[in-house]
Amino acid sequence: MTEIDEAAMRHVLGHFATGVTVITAGTEAGPVGMVANSFTSVSLDPPLVLFCAAQSSETWPEIQAVGRFCVNVLGNRQELLASRFAQKGSDRYAGVDHLISGHGNPRLVGAIAQIECRIVAEHPAGDHLIVVGRVLEMEIDESESADLHSPLIFYRGDFARL
Ligand SMILES: Cc1cc2nc3c(=O)[nH]c(=O)nc-3n(C[C@H](O)[C@H](O)[C@H](O)COP(=O)(O)O)c2cc1C
């Protein structure tokens, strides 16, 4: 079997453009969250989505223990928020406007869509875990400004806009 180099894999797969999400959960110790661009929809009936959590993530076990999460789809003005929620050892919520939903999940103000889920399956996949969530509730930003509806993009290792 040909060995696939990690850097080459990052480089080639980076040509697949994605949106950017922050996966949040409300723990007893307070809100947690992590950036994920591995999010995708899976099934309409039942309504399922997934994201992949790194086995090395320190935030994932906290979300896992809660059993629920909110997928906050970031808009094109939220690059700083994305950087903050990908940084280790910082207070990710400092100064970040958020509301706690009826399901107990933090909803980040300004996200263009929010999808609240219950964890229904976890499938190990190499150095990641495929996390499947059943959608409980969804919302999109209905504000007038079309610009706010434009997503933040991740492409070739960097943030971009449409
Ligand atoms: C654009 C972008 C996308 C990311 N996507 C994922 C992802 O899909 N899954 C993941 O586990 N980490 C992803 N990360 C990394 C995590 O956000 C971050 O490194 C991680 O949460 C580190 O903190 P933690 O140990 O508290 O989880 C991504 C980072 C960036 C900047």
The ligand as an ORCA input file, in Angstrom:
! r2SCAN-3c Opt
* xyz 0 1
  C     -10.859     25.747     10.528
  C     -10.685     24.729     11.612
  C     -11.402     23.552     11.556
  C     -11.271     22.580     12.557
  N     -12.020     21.451     12.481
  C     -11.916     20.509     13.456
  C     -12.725     19.338     13.415
  O     -13.522     19.129     12.498
  N     -12.606     18.446     14.427
  C     -11.736     18.651     15.469
  O     -11.667     17.819     16.357
  N     -10.962     19.758     15.535
  C     -11.041     20.681     14.560
  N     -10.283     21.815     14.613
  C      -9.382     22.011     15.755
  C     -10.118     22.413     16.995
  O     -10.998     23.458     16.840
  C      -9.143     22.860     18.106
  O      -7.845     22.674     17.739
  C      -9.379     22.030     19.259
  O     -10.672     22.306     19.690
  C      -8.311     22.287     20.327
  O      -8.853     22.419     21.551
  P      -9.447     21.241     22.436
  O      -8.344     20.304     22.789
  O     -10.019     21.981     23.580
  O     -10.490     20.540     21.623
  C     -10.388     22.797     13.627
  C      -9.668     23.999     13.689
  C      -9.816     24.954     12.696
  C      -9.043     26.239     12.792
*
